[in-house]
Amino acid sequence: MNRSILTSIVLTTVTALWLMSGAIGKQDDWVKPDKNTIGQKPPTLFRVQAEDLVAKSVIKELHLQGQIQAIREIDLKVEIEGRVLALTSYRGQRVDKGSSLLQLSINGKSASLLRARAELDLRQAEYRANKTLKKQGLISQTTFLKSQAELAMAKASVKEMEVALNNTQMNAPFAGIINALNVEVGAYLNAGETFGNLVDDSAALITADVPQQYRDKLNLDMPVVASLLDGKQIKGRISYLSNEADPQTRTYRLEAKLTNDNTLKIFGQSAAITVPFEQVLAHRISPSLLELDTEGDLQVKALNKENKVTVYPVKIVKSQLKTLWISGMPESVRLITIGHGFVSPGQIVKPVFNQKG
């Protein structure tokens, strides 16, 4: 036999035997697998960081935008017509109740009062005489009643003149600050015309408009806190709640009264108003853990006992610096703190706990 042909046959036989030995070895390995990995490789679970949380009691708060107002404020008006004779107060002045504010000219009012009083004296004398004559039967009942009516008219005329004379002097109806005084000496004012504005600074009101969904949650005497632009906080209690909504805004008027212990000197300033109204159980979390569902509502992701991802719709109860208090989860919950954006509801994951866990 040719030598080269013999060499080829030997090499082919050796190669076949080597391949068969490798296949048999692999088959032996497959026949004796670990009983937990028969035919497949165990799946690798996605790792997430989790934290066990327990709900705490939190006071739910209503946040409103409002302002600080004086407890009362009125426009000052003259009751009779006349020329301004003197200004007896000035804008910005604090006045007591009954203090003089403005003096109108008397003109002929004093003389008219003297005439009215003289007429009254005459009618009183006539009435007394007619009363005596009536008892003696010397005058008729009609004549007596006429003198009685004339006496009453004379008294009314005197009273009218006295009031007119008194009204030339305008006095403060209550103690407060003259916020405006918009007339000058010599100006002529008609009856009912405004000449100034008076603000009662003895107390202040916190005022705001309440959305209709919160009106039934509020009651009189509830505490209110107003935060001013300078950082100062003032407290009060609800003294008035409207029962009828504003037709334009559909909101309800809220007023809270507080004593102005010299902490408020400027009225009309804006204030951020907080009204605590309900105590609830809530969890404190980072705002970054919140997600939006397909409807745009807030949700968070947590794990059940089998480490399966569960979604809870939640609501914000209270917001603080860098943290939120939310409701909607069980009292005790295992919340996903890192990796929640990469897992889906129903997915089984491997939790890793941070140092707080």
C-alpha positions as CSV (number, residue, x, y, z in Angstrom):
1,M,0.0,0.0,0.0
2,N,1.2,3.5,-0.7
3,R,2.8,5.1,2.4
4,S,1.0,8.4,2.0
5,I,-2.4,6.7,1.8
6,L,-1.6,4.7,5.0
7,T,-0.6,7.9,6.8
8,S,-4.0,9.5,5.9
9,I,-6.0,6.6,7.2
10,V,-4.2,6.7,10.6
11,L,-4.7,10.4,11.0
12,T,-8.4,10.2,10.2
13,T,-8.9,7.4,12.7
14,V,-7.1,9.3,15.5
15,T,-9.2,12.4,14.8
16,A,-12.4,10.5,14.9
17,L,-11.5,8.9,18.2
18,W,-10.6,12.3,19.8
19,L,-13.9,13.8,18.7
20,M,-15.9,10.9,20.1
21,S,-14.1,11.1,23.4
22,G,-15.0,14.8,23.7
23,A,-18.6,14.2,23.0
24,I,-18.8,11.4,25.5
25,G,-17.3,13.6,28.1
26,K,-19.8,16.4,27.5
27,Q,-22.7,13.9,27.6
28,D,-21.4,12.6,31.0
29,D,-21.4,16.2,32.4
30,W,-25.0,16.9,31.2
31,V,-26.2,13.6,32.7
32,K,-25.0,14.6,36.1
33,P,-26.3,18.2,36.5
34,D,-27.2,20.0,39.7
35,K,-30.9,19.2,40.4
36,N,-31.8,23.0,40.7
37,T,-30.4,23.9,37.2
38,I,-31.8,21.1,35.0
39,G,-31.8,22.4,31.4
40,Q,-31.5,26.1,32.2
41,K,-29.5,28.8,33.8
42,P,-31.1,30.5,36.9
43,P,-32.4,34.0,36.2
44,T,-30.6,37.1,37.5
45,L,-32.8,39.3,39.6
46,F,-32.6,43.1,39.2
47,R,-31.3,44.8,42.3
48,V,-33.0,47.8,43.9
49,Q,-32.3,49.7,47.1
50,A,-35.2,49.7,49.6
51,E,-36.1,51.1,52.9
52,D,-38.7,50.0,55.5
53,L,-40.9,52.9,56.5
54,V,-43.6,53.3,59.2
55,A,-46.2,56.0,59.0
56,K,-46.4,58.8,61.5
57,S,-49.2,61.1,62.6
58,V,-49.1,64.3,60.6
59,I,-51.4,67.4,60.7
60,K,-52.8,68.1,57.3
61,E,-52.6,71.7,56.3
62,L,-54.4,74.0,53.9
63,H,-52.2,76.6,52.2
64,L,-53.8,79.8,51.0
65,Q,-52.7,83.2,49.7
66,G,-54.2,86.1,51.6
67,Q,-53.5,89.4,53.2
68,I,-53.5,91.3,56.5
69,Q,-56.3,93.8,56.9
70,A,-57.4,96.2,59.7
71,I,-60.4,95.0,61.7
72,R,-62.5,97.9,60.4
73,E,-62.0,100.8,58.1
74,I,-64.5,103.5,57.1
75,D,-64.8,106.4,54.7
76,L,-65.4,109.7,56.5
77,K,-68.3,111.7,55.1
78,V,-70.0,115.0,56.0
79,E,-73.6,114.8,56.9
80,I,-74.5,118.4,55.9
81,E,-73.2,120.7,53.2
82,G,-70.9,123.5,54.1
83,R,-67.5,125.0,53.5
84,V,-64.4,123.6,55.3
85,L,-63.5,126.1,58.0
86,A,-60.6,124.2,59.6
87,L,-58.8,120.9,59.6
88,T,-58.4,119.8,63.2
89,S,-56.4,116.6,62.4
90,Y,-53.9,115.5,59.7
91,R,-53.2,112.4,57.6
92,G,-51.4,109.6,59.5
93,Q,-52.4,111.0,62.9
94,R,-53.7,108.5,65.5
95,V,-56.9,109.9,67.1
96,D,-59.1,108.8,69.9
97,K,-62.8,108.2,69.7
98,G,-64.6,111.5,69.6
99,S,-61.6,113.5,68.5
100,S,-62.2,116.5,66.2
101,L,-61.4,115.9,62.6
102,L,-62.9,118.7,60.6
103,Q,-64.8,121.9,61.2
104,L,-67.4,123.2,58.7
105,S,-68.6,126.8,58.6
106,I,-71.6,127.5,60.8
107,N,-73.0,130.2,58.5
108,G,-76.6,131.0,59.6
109,K,-77.1,127.8,61.6
110,S,-76.6,129.4,65.0
111,A,-79.1,132.1,64.2
112,S,-81.6,129.5,62.9
113,L,-81.2,127.7,66.2
114,L,-82.0,130.8,68.2
115,R,-85.2,131.4,66.1
116,A,-86.2,127.8,66.5
117,R,-85.8,128.0,70.3
118,A,-87.8,131.2,70.5
119,E,-90.6,129.6,68.4
120,L,-90.5,126.7,70.9
121,D,-90.9,129.0,73.9
122,L,-93.9,130.6,72.2
123,R,-95.5,127.2,71.4
124,Q,-94.9,125.9,74.9
125,A,-96.7,129.0,76.4
126,E,-99.6,128.6,74.0
127,Y,-99.9,124.9,74.8
128,R,-100.0,125.6,78.6
129,A,-102.7,128.3,78.2
130,N,-104.8,126.1,75.9
131,K,-104.5,123.2,78.3
132,T,-106.0,125.4,81.1
133,L,-108.7,126.7,78.9
134,K,-109.6,123.1,77.8
135,K,-110.1,122.1,81.4
136,Q,-112.5,125.0,81.8
137,G,-114.3,124.1,78.6
138,L,-113.5,127.4,77.0
139,I,-111.9,126.0,73.8
140,S,-112.7,123.1,71.6
141,Q,-110.8,119.9,71.4
142,T,-109.6,120.8,67.9
143,T,-108.0,124.0,69.1
144,F,-106.3,122.2,71.9
145,L,-104.9,119.4,69.6
146,K,-103.7,122.1,67.1
147,S,-101.6,123.8,69.9
148,Q,-100.3,120.4,70.9
149,A,-99.2,119.6,67.3
150,E,-97.5,123.1,66.9
151,L,-95.5,122.4,70.1
152,A,-94.3,119.1,68.8
153,M,-93.3,120.7,65.5
154,A,-91.4,123.4,67.3
155,K,-89.5,120.8,69.4
156,A,-88.6,118.9,66.2
157,S,-87.3,122.1,64.6
158,V,-85.1,122.9,67.5
159,K,-83.7,119.3,67.4
160,E,-83.0,119.6,63.7
161,M,-81.2,122.9,64.1
162,E,-79.1,121.5,67.0
163,V,-78.1,118.4,65.0
164,A,-77.2,120.6,62.0
165,L,-75.0,122.8,64.2
166,N,-73.3,119.7,65.8
167,N,-72.7,118.2,62.4
168,T,-70.5,121.2,61.4
169,Q,-68.0,119.5,63.7
170,M,-66.8,116.1,62.4
171,N,-65.5,113.7,65.1
172,A,-63.9,110.3,65.0
173,P,-66.4,107.5,65.4
174,F,-63.7,105.2,66.9
175,A,-60.0,105.3,67.8
176,G,-57.7,104.7,64.9
177,I,-55.3,106.1,62.2
178,I,-56.4,108.8,59.7
179,N,-55.4,107.0,56.6
180,A,-56.5,109.7,54.2
181,L,-57.7,113.3,54.4
182,N,-58.4,114.6,51.0
183,V,-59.8,118.1,51.5
184,E,-58.4,121.5,52.1
185,V,-59.6,124.6,54.1
186,G,-62.0,126.5,52.0
187,A,-63.4,123.5,50.0
188,Y,-67.1,123.3,49.8
189,L,-68.6,119.9,50.6
190,N,-72.0,118.5,49.8
191,A,-74.0,116.4,52.2
192,G,-72.7,112.8,52.0
193,E,-69.4,113.7,50.4
194,T,-66.2,111.8,51.5
195,F,-63.4,113.8,53.1
196,G,-61.1,111.1,54.5
197,N,-60.6,107.5,55.7
198,L,-60.2,106.1,59.2
199,V,-58.6,102.8,60.0
200,D,-59.0,100.9,63.3
201,D,-55.5,99.7,64.2
202,S,-56.5,98.1,67.5
203,A,-56.7,94.7,65.9
204,A,-56.1,93.0,62.6
205,L,-57.7,90.3,60.4
206,I,-56.0,87.6,58.4
207,T,-58.2,87.2,55.3
208,A,-58.1,84.6,52.4
209,D,-60.4,82.8,49.9
210,V,-61.0,79.1,50.6
211,P,-61.5,76.7,47.6
212,Q,-64.9,75.0,47.7
213,Q,-63.5,71.5,48.3
214,Y,-62.1,72.6,51.6
215,R,-64.9,74.7,53.0
216,D,-66.6,71.8,54.9
217,K,-63.2,70.9,56.5
218,L,-62.9,74.3,58.3
219,N,-64.7,75.6,61.4
220,L,-64.8,78.7,63.5
221,D,-62.0,79.1,66.1
222,M,-59.5,76.9,64.1
223,P,-55.9,78.2,64.4
224,V,-54.4,80.1,61.5
225,V,-50.8,81.1,60.8
226,A,-49.8,83.9,58.4
227,S,-46.3,84.2,57.1
228,L,-45.4,87.7,56.0
229,L,-42.9,88.7,53.3
230,D,-40.3,89.6,55.9
231,G,-40.4,86.1,57.5
232,K,-42.5,87.2,60.5
233,Q,-45.3,84.8,61.5
234,I,-48.5,85.9,63.2
235,K,-51.2,83.7,64.6
236,G,-55.0,84.0,64.8
237,R,-58.2,82.0,65.0
238,I,-61.0,81.8,62.4
239,S,-63.7,84.3,63.3
240,Y,-65.7,84.2,60.1
241,L,-66.4,81.7,57.3
242,S,-68.7,82.6,54.5
243,N,-71.5,80.2,53.7
244,E,-72.0,81.5,50.2
245,A,-69.3,81.2,47.5
246,D,-68.2,84.2,45.4
247,P,-70.0,83.8,42.1
248,Q,-66.8,84.7,40.1
249,T,-64.2,82.6,41.9
250,R,-66.3,79.9,43.6
251,T,-64.3,80.5,46.8
252,Y,-65.4,81.2,50.4
253,R,-64.3,84.2,52.4
254,L,-62.2,83.4,55.5
255,E,-61.3,85.8,58.3
256,A,-59.1,85.2,61.3
257,K,-58.9,87.7,64.1
258,L,-55.7,88.4,66.0
259,T,-54.7,91.0,68.6
260,N,-52.4,93.6,67.1
261,D,-49.7,93.6,69.9
262,N,-47.7,96.2,68.0
263,T,-46.3,93.6,65.7
264,L,-48.4,94.9,62.8
265,K,-48.1,98.4,61.6
266,I,-48.9,98.1,57.9
267,F,-52.2,96.7,56.7
268,G,-52.9,95.3,53.2
269,Q,-49.7,93.4,53.0
270,S,-49.7,89.9,51.4
271,A,-49.3,86.8,53.5
272,A,-48.9,83.0,53.0
273,I,-51.6,81.5,55.2
274,T,-51.6,78.0,56.7
275,V,-54.6,76.4,58.3
276,P,-54.1,73.0,60.1
277,F,-57.3,71.1,59.7
278,E,-56.9,67.3,59.9
279,Q,-54.6,64.7,61.5
280,V,-53.6,61.8,59.3
281,L,-51.0,59.0,59.0
282,A,-48.3,59.7,56.4
283,H,-44.8,58.7,55.3
284,R,-41.9,61.0,54.9
285,I,-40.1,60.5,51.6
286,S,-37.9,62.3,49.1
287,P,-39.7,64.1,46.2
288,S,-37.5,62.2,43.8
289,L,-39.4,59.0,44.6
290,L,-42.7,60.3,43.1
291,E,-43.8,59.1,39.7
292,L,-46.7,59.9,37.5
293,D,-49.1,57.2,36.2
294,T,-50.8,57.3,32.8
295,E,-53.5,59.6,34.2
296,G,-51.0,62.0,35.6
297,D,-51.6,61.1,39.2
298,L,-48.8,60.6,41.7
299,Q,-47.6,57.1,42.7
300,V,-44.7,55.4,44.4
301,K,-43.2,51.9,44.0
302,A,-42.7,49.5,46.9
303,L,-42.2,45.7,47.5
304,N,-44.5,43.1,49.0
305,K,-43.4,40.1,51.1
306,E,-42.4,38.2,47.9
307,N,-40.2,41.2,46.8
308,K,-42.7,41.8,44.0
309,V,-43.0,45.5,42.8
310,T,-46.2,47.1,43.9
311,V,-47.5,50.5,42.9
312,Y,-49.4,52.8,45.4
313,P,-51.3,55.9,44.3
314,V,-50.4,58.6,46.8
315,K,-51.3,62.2,47.8
316,I,-49.1,64.9,49.2
317,V,-50.2,65.7,52.8
318,K,-47.4,68.2,53.7
319,S,-44.3,69.6,52.0
320,Q,-41.1,70.5,53.8
321,L,-37.6,71.5,52.7
322,K,-36.4,68.6,50.5
323,T,-39.0,66.2,51.9
324,L,-42.7,65.3,51.5
325,W,-45.3,63.7,53.7
326,I,-47.6,61.5,51.6
327,S,-50.6,59.3,52.3
328,G,-52.0,56.3,50.4
329,M,-49.6,53.5,51.5
330,P,-50.0,50.9,54.2
331,E,-48.8,51.9,57.7
332,S,-45.7,49.8,57.3
333,V,-44.2,49.6,53.8
334,R,-41.0,48.6,52.1
335,L,-40.3,51.5,49.7
336,I,-38.0,51.3,46.7
337,T,-35.6,54.2,47.1
338,I,-33.2,53.6,44.2
339,G,-34.0,51.9,41.0
340,H,-37.8,52.4,41.0
341,G,-37.6,53.9,37.5
342,F,-36.2,50.7,36.0
343,V,-38.7,48.2,37.4
344,S,-42.4,47.4,36.5
345,P,-45.4,46.4,38.6
346,G,-45.4,42.6,39.3
347,Q,-41.6,42.3,38.7
348,I,-39.7,40.3,41.3
349,V,-36.5,42.0,42.3
350,K,-33.6,41.6,44.8
351,P,-33.8,44.4,47.5
352,V,-30.7,45.8,49.0
353,F,-31.2,47.9,52.2
354,N,-29.5,51.1,52.9
355,Q,-28.1,52.0,56.3
356,K,-31.4,53.1,57.6
357,G,-33.0,49.7,56.9
